[in-house]
Amino acid sequence: MTDTKKEKAGRREFIQNATLGAVAIVGGSQAVNEATVHAHPHDHQVVPDDIALRVRALESVLVDKQMLDPAELDDVVDAYENRIGPRNGAQVVARAWTDPEYKSRLLDDGTAAIAELGFGGAQGEHMVVIENTPDVHNFVVCTLCSCYPWPTLGLPPIWYKSSAYRSRAVIEPRAVLSEFGTELEGDVEVRVWDSTAETRYLILPERPTGTENMTEEELTEIVTRDSMIGVTKIATPQG
Amino acid sequence: MNSVHDMGGMDGFGSVEREENEPVFHDVWEGRMFGLFSVSAGVLGPWHRGRNFPWFRFAFESIPPEAYLRMSYYERWFEVLSANLLRAGLVSERELETGYRDPDQPLPTLLPDPTETAPSGTSEAPTFGINDTVLVRNLHPRGHTRVPRYVRGKRGVVVTDNGVWTLQDTDERGQRLGNFPQHVYTVRFESQELWGNRGAVNDAIYVDLWEEYLEPV
């Protein structure tokens, strides 16, 4: 048996067993041993070449069996590549910075206030917005998987889903923030929000000094994705 | 279940690596995989449109730890979706290999829409109030659960009552235990309660927990 064939057989065995509870542990570990020739140490690993083909085959057979409309799939990909992303969240933040009544509604009922700007849907059904202040710095993690507010931030970046971030955010939050360039004084309280249930969290970052004369539209341009996850602050724009 | 997906507090994974100008999908297949999952969720039964999917979460967590760590994010999605399609009898192994419908196989019939299981609207009285101190029960179920290991047996304070939600936990085969509507609370844990002297006095961790994970102190 060639290595490739062995790996394929191992994968098949894994698929058969993966959802069968305890059986998966026994059946799957053999697959793993055969597959570890492709071991990669961290989340940026290069994936096996044939995954693209396997995904294409899966799509093809589902279309062939009339279980899937490829146009619907195109729409989903297009939506998340081009329309649903952190520009949405930035609009929410800029509005909150410039309209105190909106900010009050946003902190009181995030879902409803975000819907006022036209954003909602999958993974944004129950939004809570948390305000960062000079005294309390908040940021968000999903230690169990990758929960993230899609309608306002889009799909999460790789680092948010990485083992390093998920494992460390709750035990050494200041070291993690420091890696993002966010250094906090010791008397600043750090709050880490682990998204373990159905609520999705969006951080309302502090409005930087020197932006008093900027319009809502201009402010939208300076709001970053990472500041709405809470791992960074927004710097005063230069020039 | 107590597997490697439950990562909070583990050491050894190194620094957080970021990618400048990261694309939404790193390759075409990642986008197709995301779309496949989103679109086909509706034909697979008890989960729908990318939410309320304990079965799918259970399947992710059942990937053996060595494989889980080796796989990229969307590789896990592929394994879980293809495994669930096989398990449900909606595709055969040969079809997955060839990419074409086996003419001997009948076309699958759609299952009825699953019932909505988001907030149930029931008005069970909450057991706990804001500022109550609670103890997280020392639970180690073999199925899917939303109580991370790092808070089990620890004390925290209720800061928010998020209303009534159905429990998402499953048994050891990935079947939901039932709706069991109950209050979900945001509980604040002081860092040093969780991590001893490795925690910082000024740090706190907030975790959303279903009522049955908690007991009064």
Interface residues (C-beta under 8 A of the other chain):
Chain A: R12 F14 I15 Q16 A18 T19 L20 G21 A22 A24 I25 G28 S29 A31 V32 A35 T36 H38 A39 H40 H42 D43 H44 Q45 V47 I51 A52 R54 V55 R56 A57 L58 E59 S60 V61 L62 D64 K65 Q66 M67 L68 D69 E72 L73 D74 V76 V77 Y80 E81 G85 A122 Q123 E125 H126 V128 V141 T143 L144 C145 S146 G154 L155 P157 I158 W159 K161 S162 S163 A164 Y165 R166 S167 R168 A169 V170 I171 E172 P173 R174 V176 E179 F180 G186 D187 V188 E189 V190 R191 V192 W193 D194 S195 T196 A197 E198 T199
Chain B: H5 D6 M7 G8 G9 M10 D11 G12 F13 G14 S15 V16 E17 R18 E19 E22 V24 F25 H26 D27 V28 W29 G31 R32 M33 F34 G35 L36 S38 V39 S40 V43 R49 G50 R51 W55 R57 F58 A59 F60 S62 I63 P64 E66 A67 L69 R70 M71 S72 Y73 E75 F78 E79 V80 L81 S82 A83 N84 L85 L86 R87 L90 V91 E93 E95 L96 E97 T98 G99 Y100 R101 Q105 L107 P108 A118 P119 R142 R146 V147 P148 Y150 T160 N162 W165 Q168 E172 R173 G174 V184 T186 R188 S191 L194 W195 R198 G199 A200 N202 D203 A204 I205 Y206 V207 D208 L209 W210
